[in-house]
Amino acid sequence: MSSELIVLLIVVVTALAFDFTNGFHDTANAMATSIATGALGPRVAVAMSAVLNLVGAFLSVEVAKTVSGGLLNIGGVNHIAMLHIVFAGLIGGILWNLLTWLLGLPSSSTHALFGGLIGAAVAALGASGVIWTGNQSTGVLNKIIVPAVLAPFVAALVAGLGTFLVYRITRKAAEAKVRTGFRLGQIGSAALVSLAHGTNDAQKTMGVIFMALVAHGTYTASDNIPMWVKICCALAIALGTYLGGWRIIRTLGKGLVEIDPPQGFAAESSSAAIILTSAQFGLPLSTTQTATGSILGTGLGKAGAVVRWGVMGRMVVAWLLTLPLAALAGALCWGVAHLIGGLGGVLVDTAILVALSAYLYLRSRRSPVDTRNVNEEWEGGLTPPSSLAESPAGTAV
């Protein structure tokens, strides 16, 4: 087996590892509100979300096409150099996902991945290695920056209006019946968000793997994405989703707004509509920012609701830092691989990734969050509830 083929295999495995972290990092986008309102039990919620993420990954490939051909100038780059760029970018995305998960911050896995790729490409090729602006189907500005700016605002507006109308329409109905009815409705709306998440996020990894396969020469850019890539990516994100990501579920479900079932239904419906629309247009939208904007909108749309602006402020800071810090990590990892060269550089980067990932995981065990405390009252900050803070028995994510 040639060293170039070994590098390709490592890149594919690393891409699936990113897809896995994307799954547990973003479970909250679909299920935080349903868990917070009691519409679904925690384990049932993540199991349902995992299955629907799996299904959603097969519904469209427009986002995957954008990722594989619309962001980087890879023409003329030799095979091993391009594989190093993709690999370094994936490491940047994984490390940012794990760090923000540890902190309970619902940042964008999408922007972590693209930040890592952009940083590695700029380090390797200079600014010309990135398609900064382009037509409607290409370019960082059109496909990442503009959707990132618009998504949370549009989601907040739609969810806020939906929440206002829901409470307006049901104002004369018995409160108990309203809560019960909307809890049932949340099952359907949460399912739709999970399906939408699969159509958007799993395909980003499909696009990255296909980019690596094109760089290796296994496929050409005009080929269709192979079925085995779709299946592997769908399974990886579904498995990650099933593990939960309880730290971020807690922040979105309890930390930003105290959510009632009508608000949860409005937030989930708004998120699903926006994410599904973006998938059809090939926009690699941040589902995290969309879901967060929707939840914020429900707080603004309900009279008397309390929005914790301090929590929202910390989220916004994380959003602003995601692209540049993931890019920095990607650039540094490319530098290490380039300095050592060949397969050896990739193996050193792999060792760095494993070591840092293990550290972040072990650090999380000091303050576990799991199904037992994910719905406890918010105590402020972004730390887990004190009742399990010293317990060694929490679930891994």
C-alpha positions as CSV (number, residue, x, y, z in Angstrom):
1,M,0.0,0.0,0.0
2,S,1.5,3.4,-1.0
3,S,2.0,6.2,1.5
4,E,-0.4,8.4,-0.5
5,L,-3.2,5.8,-0.2
6,I,-2.5,5.5,3.6
7,V,-2.9,9.3,3.8
8,L,-6.2,9.2,1.9
9,L,-7.5,6.5,4.3
10,I,-6.5,8.6,7.3
11,V,-8.2,11.6,5.8
12,V,-11.4,9.6,5.2
13,V,-11.4,8.3,8.8
14,T,-10.7,11.8,10.2
15,A,-13.6,13.2,8.1
16,L,-15.9,10.6,9.6
17,A,-14.6,11.5,13.1
18,F,-15.6,15.1,12.3
19,D,-19.0,13.9,11.2
20,F,-19.4,12.0,14.5
21,T,-18.5,15.1,16.5
22,N,-20.9,17.1,14.3
23,G,-23.6,14.7,15.3
24,F,-23.3,15.0,19.1
25,H,-22.4,18.6,18.9
26,D,-25.6,19.5,17.0
27,T,-28.2,17.1,18.6
28,A,-29.3,20.1,20.6
29,N,-30.4,21.9,17.5
30,A,-33.2,19.4,17.0
31,M,-34.0,18.1,20.4
32,A,-33.1,20.7,23.1
33,T,-36.5,22.3,23.2
34,S,-38.4,19.0,23.1
35,I,-36.3,17.7,26.0
36,A,-36.7,20.9,27.9
37,T,-40.5,20.9,27.7
38,G,-40.9,17.2,28.4
39,A,-42.4,16.5,25.0
40,L,-39.8,13.7,24.6
41,G,-37.7,11.8,27.1
42,P,-33.9,12.4,26.6
43,R,-33.1,9.0,25.3
44,V,-36.1,8.7,23.1
45,A,-35.3,12.2,21.7
46,V,-31.7,11.4,20.7
47,A,-32.6,8.0,19.3
48,M,-35.3,9.5,17.1
49,S,-33.0,12.3,16.0
50,A,-30.3,9.8,15.1
51,V,-32.6,7.8,12.8
52,L,-33.9,10.9,11.1
53,N,-30.4,12.3,10.6
54,L,-29.6,9.0,8.9
55,V,-32.6,9.3,6.6
56,G,-32.0,13.0,5.9
57,A,-28.5,12.4,4.7
58,F,-29.8,10.7,1.6
59,L,-32.4,13.3,0.5
60,S,-30.1,15.8,-1.2
61,V,-26.5,16.3,-2.3
62,E,-26.6,20.0,-3.1
63,V,-24.7,21.0,0.0
64,A,-22.1,18.3,-0.6
65,K,-21.5,19.7,-4.1
66,T,-20.9,23.2,-2.7
67,V,-18.4,21.9,-0.2
68,S,-16.5,19.8,-2.6
69,G,-16.2,22.3,-5.4
70,G,-17.3,25.8,-4.4
71,L,-14.9,26.9,-1.7
72,L,-11.3,26.1,-2.5
73,N,-9.2,26.5,-5.6
74,I,-7.8,23.0,-5.8
75,G,-7.0,22.9,-9.5
76,G,-3.3,22.4,-10.2
77,V,-2.6,21.3,-6.6
78,N,-0.8,17.9,-6.5
79,H,-2.5,15.0,-4.8
80,I,-0.6,14.7,-1.5
81,A,-0.6,18.5,-1.0
82,M,-4.3,18.6,-1.3
83,L,-4.8,15.7,1.0
84,H,-2.7,17.5,3.6
85,I,-4.9,20.6,3.3
86,V,-8.1,18.6,3.7
87,F,-6.6,16.7,6.7
88,A,-5.4,19.8,8.5
89,G,-8.8,21.5,8.0
90,L,-10.6,18.6,9.5
91,I,-8.4,18.7,12.6
92,G,-9.2,22.3,13.1
93,G,-12.9,21.6,12.9
94,I,-12.8,18.6,15.3
95,L,-10.8,20.5,17.9
96,W,-13.1,23.5,17.9
97,N,-16.2,21.2,18.1
98,L,-14.7,19.4,21.1
99,L,-13.7,22.6,22.9
100,T,-17.1,24.3,22.5
101,W,-18.8,21.1,23.5
102,L,-16.7,21.0,26.7
103,L,-17.8,24.6,27.4
104,G,-21.5,23.8,26.5
105,L,-21.4,26.4,23.8
106,P,-23.7,25.8,20.7
107,S,-21.2,27.0,18.1
108,S,-21.3,26.1,14.4
109,S,-19.8,22.8,13.3
110,T,-20.2,24.1,9.8
111,H,-18.1,27.2,10.4
112,A,-15.6,25.1,12.3
113,L,-15.1,22.8,9.3
114,F,-14.9,25.6,6.8
115,G,-12.6,27.6,9.0
116,G,-10.2,24.7,9.3
117,L,-10.2,24.2,5.5
118,I,-9.8,27.9,4.8
119,G,-6.9,28.2,7.2
120,A,-5.1,25.2,5.8
121,A,-5.7,26.3,2.2
122,V,-4.3,29.8,2.9
123,A,-1.3,28.4,4.7
124,A,-0.6,26.1,1.8
125,L,-1.5,28.2,-1.2
126,G,-1.9,31.8,0.0
127,A,-5.1,33.8,-0.3
128,S,-5.6,32.6,-3.8
129,G,-6.2,29.1,-2.5
130,V,-9.7,30.1,-1.4
131,I,-12.7,31.2,-3.5
132,W,-13.6,34.3,-1.6
133,T,-16.3,35.6,-3.9
134,G,-17.9,33.9,-6.9
135,N,-21.2,33.3,-8.6
136,Q,-24.3,32.1,-6.7
137,S,-22.9,28.6,-6.4
138,T,-19.4,29.3,-5.2
139,G,-17.5,31.5,-2.8
140,V,-17.0,32.0,0.9
141,L,-18.9,35.2,0.9
142,N,-22.0,33.9,-0.9
143,K,-22.1,30.4,0.7
144,I,-20.8,31.0,4.2
145,I,-20.7,34.6,5.4
146,V,-24.0,35.9,4.1
147,P,-26.0,32.9,5.4
148,A,-24.2,33.1,8.7
149,V,-25.2,36.7,9.1
150,L,-28.8,36.3,8.0
151,A,-29.7,32.9,9.4
152,P,-30.1,33.8,13.1
153,F,-31.9,37.0,12.4
154,V,-34.3,35.4,9.9
155,A,-34.9,32.4,12.3
156,A,-35.5,34.8,15.3
157,L,-38.0,36.8,13.2
158,V,-39.9,33.8,12.0
159,A,-40.0,32.0,15.4
160,G,-40.9,35.3,17.2
161,L,-43.8,35.9,14.8
162,G,-44.9,32.2,15.1
163,T,-44.8,32.3,18.9
164,F,-46.8,35.5,19.0
165,L,-49.5,34.0,16.7
166,V,-49.6,30.7,18.6
167,Y,-50.2,32.4,22.0
168,R,-52.7,34.8,20.3
169,I,-54.7,32.0,18.7
170,T,-54.8,29.9,21.8
171,R,-55.2,32.6,24.4
172,K,-58.8,31.5,25.3
173,A,-58.0,27.8,25.4
174,A,-57.3,25.9,28.6
175,E,-53.6,26.0,29.5
176,A,-53.4,22.3,30.2
177,K,-54.8,21.4,26.8
178,V,-52.5,23.9,25.1
179,R,-49.5,22.4,26.7
180,T,-50.5,18.8,25.9
181,G,-51.4,19.6,22.3
182,F,-48.1,21.4,21.6
183,R,-46.1,18.7,23.3
184,L,-47.5,16.3,20.8
185,G,-46.9,18.8,18.0
186,Q,-43.3,19.1,19.1
187,I,-42.7,15.4,18.3
188,G,-43.4,16.1,14.7
189,S,-41.6,19.4,14.5
190,A,-38.5,18.0,16.3
191,A,-38.5,15.1,13.9
192,L,-38.6,17.5,11.0
193,V,-35.6,19.5,12.3
194,S,-33.6,16.2,12.6
195,L,-34.5,15.3,9.1
196,A,-33.4,18.8,7.9
197,H,-30.2,18.5,9.9
198,G,-29.3,15.3,8.0
199,T,-29.9,17.0,4.6
200,N,-27.5,19.8,5.6
201,D,-24.8,18.7,8.0
202,A,-24.0,15.1,6.9
203,Q,-23.4,16.3,3.4
204,K,-20.7,18.7,4.5
205,T,-18.6,15.7,5.4
206,M,-19.6,13.9,2.1
207,G,-18.3,16.9,0.3
208,V,-15.0,16.9,2.1
209,I,-14.4,13.2,1.5
210,F,-15.3,13.6,-2.1
211,M,-12.8,16.5,-2.3
212,A,-10.1,14.2,-0.9
213,L,-11.0,11.4,-3.4
214,V,-10.8,13.9,-6.3
215,A,-7.4,15.1,-5.0
216,H,-6.2,11.5,-4.8
217,G,-7.4,10.9,-8.4
218,T,-9.9,8.2,-7.5
219,Y,-12.7,10.3,-8.9
220,T,-13.0,13.4,-11.0
221,A,-14.9,16.5,-10.0
222,S,-17.7,15.7,-12.5
223,D,-18.4,12.3,-11.0
224,N,-21.3,11.7,-8.6
225,I,-20.6,11.2,-4.9
226,P,-20.3,7.5,-4.4
227,M,-22.9,5.7,-2.4
228,W,-20.4,4.3,0.1
229,V,-19.5,7.9,1.0
230,K,-23.1,8.8,1.6
231,I,-23.7,5.7,3.8
232,C,-20.6,6.1,5.9
233,C,-21.3,9.8,6.5
234,A,-25.0,9.1,7.4
235,L,-24.0,6.4,9.9
236,A,-21.3,8.6,11.5
237,I,-23.5,11.6,12.1
238,A,-26.4,9.3,13.3
239,L,-24.1,7.6,15.8
240,G,-22.8,10.9,17.1
241,T,-26.4,12.2,17.4
242,Y,-27.5,9.1,19.4
243,L,-24.8,9.8,22.1
244,G,-26.5,13.1,22.9
245,G,-24.2,16.0,23.4
246,W,-26.0,16.8,26.7
247,R,-23.8,19.8,27.6
248,I,-25.1,21.8,24.6
249,I,-28.6,20.4,24.9
250,R,-28.7,21.8,28.4
251,T,-27.5,25.3,27.3
252,L,-30.0,25.6,24.5
253,G,-32.9,24.0,26.3
254,K,-32.5,25.7,29.7
255,G,-29.9,28.4,29.5
256,L,-31.2,30.8,26.9
257,V,-34.9,31.0,27.4
258,E,-37.3,29.1,29.7
259,I,-39.3,27.3,27.0
260,D,-43.0,26.2,27.1
261,P,-44.4,23.7,24.6
262,P,-45.9,26.3,22.2
263,Q,-42.5,28.1,22.1
264,G,-40.8,24.8,21.4
265,F,-43.1,24.0,18.6
266,A,-42.6,27.4,17.0
267,A,-38.8,27.2,17.3
268,E,-38.6,23.8,15.8
269,S,-40.9,24.5,13.0
270,S,-39.0,27.7,12.1
271,S,-35.7,25.9,12.2
272,A,-36.9,23.1,10.0
273,A,-38.3,25.4,7.4
274,I,-35.2,27.5,7.1
275,I,-32.7,24.5,7.1
276,L,-34.7,22.5,4.5
277,T,-34.9,25.6,2.2
278,S,-31.2,26.2,2.5
279,A,-30.4,22.6,1.7
280,Q,-32.4,22.8,-1.6
281,F,-30.3,25.8,-2.6
282,G,-27.0,24.2,-1.7
283,L,-26.4,26.6,1.2
284,P,-24.2,25.0,3.9
285,L,-26.1,26.8,6.6
286,S,-25.2,26.7,10.3
287,T,-28.0,24.7,11.8
288,T,-26.7,25.8,15.2
289,Q,-27.2,29.5,14.5
290,T,-30.6,28.8,13.0
291,A,-31.8,26.8,16.0
292,T,-30.4,29.4,18.4
293,G,-32.0,32.2,16.6
294,S,-35.3,30.4,16.6
295,I,-35.1,29.8,20.4
296,L,-34.2,33.4,21.0
297,G,-37.2,34.4,18.8
298,T,-39.6,32.5,21.0
299,G,-38.4,34.4,24.0
300,L,-39.0,37.7,22.2
301,G,-42.3,36.6,20.8
302,K,-43.8,35.6,24.2
303,A,-45.0,38.4,26.5
304,G,-43.1,38.3,29.8
305,A,-40.5,35.7,28.7
306,V,-37.1,36.1,30.1
307,V,-34.1,36.0,27.7
308,R,-30.7,35.4,29.3
309,W,-28.7,37.9,27.2
310,G,-25.5,37.0,29.0
311,V,-25.7,33.5,27.7
312,M,-26.6,34.8,24.2
313,G,-23.6,37.1,24.4
314,R,-21.2,34.2,25.1
315,M,-22.7,32.3,22.2
316,V,-22.2,35.2,19.8
317,V,-18.6,35.5,20.9
318,A,-18.1,31.8,20.1
319,W,-19.7,32.3,16.7
320,L,-17.4,35.2,15.9
321,L,-14.3,33.2,17.0
322,T,-15.2,30.0,15.2
323,L,-14.0,30.7,11.7
324,P,-10.7,32.5,12.7
325,L,-9.7,30.1,15.5
326,A,-10.6,27.0,13.5
327,A,-8.6,28.5,10.6
328,L,-5.6,29.1,12.8
329,A,-5.8,25.5,14.0
330,G,-6.0,24.2,10.4
331,A,-3.1,26.4,9.4
332,L,-0.9,25.2,12.3
333,C,-1.7,21.6,11.5
334,W,-0.9,22.1,7.9
335,G,2.4,23.7,8.9
336,V,3.3,20.7,11.1
337,A,2.5,18.2,8.3
338,H,4.4,20.3,5.7
339,L,7.4,20.7,8.0
340,I,7.8,17.0,8.6
341,G,6.5,16.0,5.2
342,G,4.7,13.0,3.7
343,L,3.1,10.3,5.7
344,G,5.2,11.2,8.8
345,G,3.7,14.7,9.0
346,V,0.2,13.3,8.8
347,L,0.9,10.8,11.6
348,V,2.3,13.5,13.8
349,D,-0.9,15.6,13.3
350,T,-3.0,12.5,14.0
351,A,-1.1,12.0,17.3
352,I,-1.7,15.7,18.2
353,L,-5.4,15.3,17.4
354,V,-5.8,12.1,19.5
355,A,-3.9,13.6,22.5
356,L,-5.9,16.9,22.6
357,S,-9.2,15.0,22.1
358,A,-8.4,12.7,25.0
359,Y,-7.5,15.7,27.2
360,L,-10.8,17.5,26.4
361,Y,-12.8,14.3,27.0
362,L,-11.1,13.6,30.4
363,R,-11.6,17.3,31.3
364,S,-15.3,16.9,30.7
365,R,-15.5,14.0,33.2
366,R,-14.9,16.4,36.0
367,S,-18.4,18.0,35.5
368,P,-20.6,15.5,33.6
369,V,-23.9,16.3,32.1
370,D,-26.3,13.4,31.2
371,T,-30.0,12.5,31.2
372,R,-30.2,12.9,34.9
373,N,-29.4,16.6,35.1
374,V,-29.8,18.0,31.6
375,N,-33.2,19.5,32.6
376,E,-32.2,20.9,36.0
377,E,-32.9,24.6,36.7
378,W,-30.3,26.9,35.2
379,E,-27.8,28.2,37.7
380,G,-26.1,30.8,35.6
381,G,-22.9,30.7,33.6
382,L,-22.3,27.7,31.3
383,T,-21.3,25.2,33.9
384,P,-23.2,21.9,34.5
385,P,-25.5,21.5,37.5
386,S,-23.8,21.2,40.8
387,S,-25.6,17.9,41.7
388,L,-23.4,15.9,39.4
389,A,-20.4,18.2,39.3
390,E,-18.2,15.7,41.3
391,S,-19.9,12.5,40.0
392,P,-17.7,10.1,38.0
393,A,-20.8,8.4,36.5
394,G,-22.0,10.9,33.8
395,T,-22.5,10.0,30.2
396,A,-19.5,10.8,27.9
397,V,-21.1,13.6,26.0
